[in-house]
């Protein structure tokens, strides 16, 4: 695992510390309690699994996982994945009162996180970026409603909900009915947002989520958790996507019952 650390204005409330992790294997931040700093985890290229109070949340690239200081939590990522861990002294305005949970992050905030996680960035520029990152975080989204800007963002709304529960069985028609739009409109929005139709996007999400879980769960359990009807269907899809069977990644370890019980 490689970790790069970038800190700006750390002596004041408006400071920000960004830790950038990249690894060829699974990332496991372990159980931690940060008494001094709030934590924000975000991965632009994969799925995170986060544990808090015996509940497991999956978080896709359109969301980040927020943890208030002094809150015990655990976060895991899959192999060949980049994760940013942002440490703050202040609570973003939209997240007041939230102890831990998935929160929307807009595209501009994500780009700024990547920009300041680099060498040679001026402190003034990074502190200004921090202010924009703070406002780019929204309160936990209500998955039962469409986007505020009618006519756009429907695919992102569905993506956020599915990222939390990849096993959600709802079809494209089910989502369109829930959002009060046509199936064609939702399908077009998926192609516009993600460059692929709904079925392909959901399949990739499920497989990415499976890679987060395989190190600590058996293949059959992972297949069920990410929405496959049978282990054989999961193995076939995984092998087609990655060129190897999921058994290569699955190494169940003792003493991790809280993940299995979550």
C-alpha positions as CSV (number, residue, x, y, z in Angstrom):
1,X,0.0,0.0,0.0
2,X,1.2,3.5,-0.8
3,X,0.1,6.5,1.3
4,X,0.7,10.1,0.4
5,X,0.0,12.8,2.9
6,X,-0.8,16.5,2.2
7,X,-1.5,19.0,5.0
8,X,-2.5,22.6,4.7
9,X,-3.1,25.2,7.5
10,X,-3.2,22.4,10.1
11,X,-2.8,24.9,13.0
12,X,-6.3,26.4,12.5
13,X,-9.9,25.4,12.1
14,X,-9.7,26.0,8.3
15,X,-6.9,23.5,7.9
16,X,-7.2,20.2,5.9
17,X,-5.2,17.0,5.8
18,X,-5.6,14.7,2.8
19,X,-4.3,11.2,2.8
20,X,-4.2,9.4,-0.5
21,X,-4.1,5.6,-0.5
22,X,-3.4,3.3,-3.4
23,X,-2.8,-0.4,-3.2
24,X,-2.6,-3.5,-5.3
25,X,-4.4,-5.4,-2.6
26,X,-7.4,-4.7,-0.3
27,X,-7.4,-1.6,1.8
28,X,-8.5,-2.0,5.4
29,X,-8.5,1.1,7.7
30,X,-9.4,-1.1,10.6
31,X,-11.5,-0.1,13.6
32,X,-10.6,3.4,14.6
33,X,-11.7,6.2,16.8
34,X,-10.5,9.7,15.9
35,X,-10.9,12.0,18.9
36,X,-9.5,15.2,17.3
37,X,-10.4,15.1,13.7
38,X,-13.5,14.4,11.6
39,X,-13.0,11.9,8.7
40,X,-14.3,11.8,5.2
41,X,-13.6,8.8,3.0
42,X,-14.0,9.0,-0.8
43,X,-13.0,6.7,-3.7
44,X,-13.4,8.0,-7.3
45,X,-12.8,4.6,-8.8
46,X,-14.5,1.9,-6.7
47,X,-16.8,1.0,-3.8
48,X,-16.2,1.5,-0.1
49,X,-17.7,-0.6,2.6
50,X,-18.1,1.1,5.9
51,X,-19.0,-0.3,9.3
52,X,-20.7,1.7,12.1
53,X,-22.9,0.4,15.0
54,X,-23.1,-3.1,13.4
55,X,-24.4,-1.7,10.2
56,X,-22.6,-2.0,6.8
57,X,-22.9,0.7,4.2
58,X,-21.7,0.5,0.6
59,X,-20.6,3.8,-0.9
60,X,-20.0,4.5,-4.6
61,X,-18.1,7.2,-6.3
62,X,-20.9,9.8,-6.1
63,X,-20.9,9.7,-2.4
64,X,-18.4,9.9,0.5
65,X,-18.5,8.3,3.9
66,X,-18.6,10.9,6.7
67,X,-17.5,10.1,10.3
68,X,-17.7,12.6,13.2
69,X,-14.8,12.7,15.5
70,X,-14.8,10.2,18.4
71,X,-17.1,7.9,16.5
72,X,-15.8,4.3,16.1
73,X,-15.9,3.1,12.6
74,X,-14.2,0.8,10.0
75,X,-13.8,1.3,6.3
76,X,-12.6,-1.1,3.6
77,X,-11.9,-0.8,-0.1
78,X,-11.1,-3.3,-2.9
79,X,-7.9,-4.0,-4.6
80,X,-6.4,-1.6,-7.2
81,X,-8.4,1.2,-5.8
82,X,-7.6,4.8,-4.8
83,X,-9.1,6.1,-1.5
84,X,-8.9,9.7,-0.2
85,X,-9.2,10.2,3.6
86,X,-9.9,13.8,4.4
87,X,-9.4,15.0,8.0
88,X,-11.1,18.2,9.2
89,X,-11.5,20.2,12.4
90,X,-14.9,21.7,11.3
91,X,-18.1,19.9,10.4
92,X,-19.4,20.8,6.9
93,X,-22.7,22.8,7.2
94,X,-24.9,20.2,5.6
95,X,-23.6,17.4,7.9
96,X,-24.3,19.0,11.3
97,X,-25.7,16.3,13.7
98,X,-24.6,13.4,11.5
99,X,-22.4,10.9,13.4
100,X,-21.6,8.6,10.5
101,X,-23.1,7.8,7.1
102,X,-22.9,8.1,3.3
103,X,-23.3,11.7,1.9
104,X,-23.5,13.1,-1.6
105,X,-20.3,14.7,-2.9
106,X,-20.5,16.9,-6.1
107,X,-18.1,16.6,-9.0
108,X,-16.3,19.9,-8.2
109,X,-15.5,18.8,-4.7
110,X,-14.1,15.5,-5.9
111,X,-11.9,17.3,-8.5
112,X,-10.6,19.7,-5.8
113,X,-9.7,16.7,-3.5
114,X,-7.7,15.2,-6.2
115,X,-6.0,18.6,-7.1
116,X,-4.8,19.3,-3.5
117,X,-3.6,15.7,-3.0
118,X,-0.4,16.6,-4.9
119,X,2.9,18.2,-4.3
120,X,3.5,21.9,-4.8
121,X,0.0,23.2,-4.0
122,X,0.0,26.6,-2.3
123,X,-1.5,26.7,1.2
124,X,-3.8,29.6,0.2
125,X,-5.1,27.7,-2.8
126,X,-5.7,24.5,-0.7
127,X,-7.5,26.3,2.0
128,X,-9.8,27.9,-0.6
129,X,-10.4,24.5,-2.1
130,X,-11.3,23.2,1.4
131,X,-14.1,25.7,1.7
132,X,-15.5,24.6,-1.7
133,X,-15.2,20.9,-0.7
134,X,-17.1,21.6,2.5
135,X,-20.0,23.1,0.6
136,X,-19.9,20.3,-2.0
137,X,-21.1,17.8,0.6
138,X,-24.8,17.4,1.0
139,X,-27.0,15.8,3.6
140,X,-27.8,12.1,3.2
141,X,-30.0,11.8,0.1
142,X,-33.6,10.5,0.2
143,X,-33.5,7.6,-2.3
144,X,-37.2,7.7,-2.7
145,X,-37.3,11.0,-4.6
146,X,-35.9,12.3,-7.8
147,X,-33.3,15.1,-8.1
148,X,-34.0,18.6,-7.2
149,X,-33.2,19.8,-10.8
150,X,-36.0,18.0,-12.7
151,X,-35.0,16.5,-16.0
152,X,-31.4,15.7,-15.0
153,X,-29.6,13.6,-12.4
154,X,-32.0,10.7,-12.3
155,X,-29.3,8.2,-13.0
156,X,-27.1,9.6,-10.3
157,X,-30.1,9.3,-7.9
158,X,-30.5,5.6,-8.7
159,X,-26.7,5.1,-8.6
160,X,-26.5,6.5,-5.1
161,X,-29.2,4.2,-3.8
162,X,-27.9,1.1,-5.5
163,X,-24.3,1.8,-4.3
164,X,-25.7,1.5,-0.7
165,X,-27.3,-1.9,-1.5
166,X,-26.0,-3.5,-4.7
167,X,-28.3,-6.5,-4.2
168,X,-31.4,-4.2,-4.7
169,X,-33.5,-6.2,-7.2
170,X,-35.4,-3.4,-8.8
171,X,-35.4,-3.2,-12.6
172,X,-35.0,-0.1,-14.7
173,X,-38.8,0.0,-15.1
174,X,-39.2,-0.2,-11.3
175,X,-36.9,2.8,-10.9
176,X,-38.6,4.8,-13.6
177,X,-41.9,4.2,-12.0
178,X,-40.6,5.3,-8.6
179,X,-39.1,8.5,-10.1
180,X,-42.2,9.2,-12.2
181,X,-40.3,9.2,-15.5
182,X,-40.3,7.0,-18.6
183,X,-38.0,4.0,-18.9
184,X,-36.4,5.6,-22.0
185,X,-35.6,8.8,-20.1
186,X,-33.9,6.9,-17.3
187,X,-31.9,4.7,-19.7
188,X,-30.8,7.8,-21.7
189,X,-29.7,9.4,-18.5
190,X,-27.6,6.4,-17.5
191,X,-25.9,6.4,-20.9
192,X,-25.3,10.2,-20.6
193,X,-23.9,10.0,-17.0
194,X,-22.0,6.7,-17.1
195,X,-21.5,5.8,-20.8
196,X,-23.4,2.6,-20.4
197,X,-27.0,1.3,-19.9
198,X,-28.5,0.5,-16.5
199,X,-28.0,-3.2,-16.6
200,X,-24.3,-2.9,-17.4
201,X,-23.7,-0.3,-14.7
202,X,-25.4,-2.3,-12.1
203,X,-23.4,-5.4,-13.0
204,X,-20.2,-3.5,-12.7
205,X,-21.2,-2.1,-9.3
206,X,-22.0,-5.5,-8.0
207,X,-18.7,-6.9,-9.0
208,X,-16.8,-3.9,-7.6
209,X,-18.6,-4.3,-4.3
210,X,-17.8,-8.0,-4.3
211,X,-14.1,-7.3,-4.4
212,X,-14.4,-5.3,-1.2
213,X,-16.0,-8.3,0.6
214,X,-14.1,-11.3,-0.8
215,X,-11.2,-11.0,1.5
216,X,-13.4,-11.7,4.6
217,X,-16.3,-13.6,3.2
218,X,-16.8,-16.9,1.4
219,X,-17.8,-16.7,-2.3
220,X,-21.4,-17.9,-1.7
221,X,-22.0,-15.2,0.9
222,X,-20.5,-12.5,-1.3
223,X,-22.7,-13.6,-4.2
224,X,-25.8,-13.2,-2.0
225,X,-24.7,-9.9,-0.5
226,X,-24.2,-8.3,-4.0
227,X,-27.4,-9.6,-5.6
228,X,-26.6,-12.8,-7.5
229,X,-29.2,-15.6,-7.3
230,X,-26.6,-18.3,-7.3
231,X,-22.8,-18.6,-6.6
232,X,-22.3,-20.0,-10.1
233,X,-23.9,-17.0,-11.7
234,X,-21.6,-14.7,-9.6
235,X,-18.5,-16.8,-10.5
236,X,-19.3,-16.6,-14.2
237,X,-19.8,-12.8,-14.2
238,X,-16.7,-12.2,-12.0
239,X,-14.5,-14.4,-14.2
240,X,-15.8,-12.7,-17.4
241,X,-15.1,-9.2,-16.0
242,X,-11.7,-9.8,-14.3
243,X,-10.2,-12.9,-16.0
244,X,-10.0,-15.0,-12.8
245,X,-12.4,-16.6,-10.3
246,X,-13.4,-14.8,-7.1
247,X,-11.9,-17.7,-5.2
248,X,-8.5,-16.1,-5.8
249,X,-9.5,-13.1,-3.6
250,X,-11.6,-15.0,-1.0
251,X,-9.6,-15.6,2.2
252,X,-12.0,-15.7,5.1
253,X,-10.4,-14.6,8.3
254,X,-11.5,-15.4,11.9
255,X,-12.5,-12.7,14.3
256,X,-14.4,-10.6,11.8
257,X,-17.9,-11.6,12.9
258,X,-19.2,-8.0,13.1
259,X,-18.9,-7.7,9.3
260,X,-20.8,-11.0,8.9
261,X,-23.5,-9.9,11.4
262,X,-23.8,-6.3,10.1
